[in-house]
Amino acid sequence: MILIVDSGSTKTDWIAINNKGEILFQTQTLGLNPQVLTDYIIEERIVNNFDLYQNRKSVTKLYFYGAGCGTEPPRLMIKGVFLNIFKTAEVLVKEDTFAAIYATADINKKSIVCILGTGSNCSYFDGVNVIQKITSLGYILMDDASGNYYGRQLLRDYYFNRIPENIAQKFKENFELDAETIKNHLYKKPNPNTYLAKFARFLIENKDTDYAQELIKRGMDIFITRQILQFTNAKEIPIHFTGSIAHYLKEELVECLNNHGLKAGNIIRRPIDGLLKYHIGLLG
């Protein structure tokens, strides 16, 4: 049995196939980002899933593509967790950038591939190799135009009284916004990046307001300027996206790209379907 796994900070998609490429089961767990979770929490999220626990001894290969796996220490940590659960499996751990590339890009063709979900990332794919010029420092310092970026901006604007009164009232009715609750989630509970990202739903639901449009496009312009335009041929090749922010704010994203003379490529919400197709192709 082969397990193909695409993990963000919010959720993780799992697909099991046999050696013929036939799907055996599909399931989902919470996100498994090793940058913000302990190995204990990651293991708990896996073994509490019925399908994964019941089939753990049958897995021979596990391909994991995950947020927070851009450097060696978190890759080794999460690989250790997998080896402890799936004891007969050969485990390969890569960052989620590879999943985005395999799901959206044409192999052997140059493109830029971005992730705009709970977090954000941008890579150059030359048709063979993946090139990143910027090392991510995580959700606190980076992740422009991501779900946690927009959640952070909404909370700041709310507390600095920069949200129009009618929208602020609606925001208050949708979420628990007292200071102690927010600080408890940010500084004491796991997954603070995912907590911030949940507020982005409000921005998406109210995206037609002038306030939301300004905030959305400001974040996207920052991401485009700092991430995409670092590549000198960005205006000559397609720019692909995966992630919920790219999916639900596709219209605004395409507009911002056009304003910078850039060409939008494929924009998909979840890479797992393209990832499945890629791995089935490897079976020959």
ABEGO torsion letter per residue (X at the ends): XBBBBBBBAABBBBBBBBAAGBBABBBBBBBABAAABBAAAAAAAAAABAAAAAAAAABABBBBBBBGAABAAAAAAAAAAAAAABAABBBBBBBAAAAAAAAABBBGBBBBBBBBBABBBBBBBAGABBBBABBBAEAAABGBGBAAAAAAAAAAAAAAGABBAAAAAAAAAABBABAAAAAAAAAABBGAAAAAAAAAAAAAAAAABAAAAAAAAAAAAAAAAAAAAABAAAAABBBBBBEAAAAAAAAAAAAAAAAAGBBBBBBBABAAAAAAAAAAAAAX
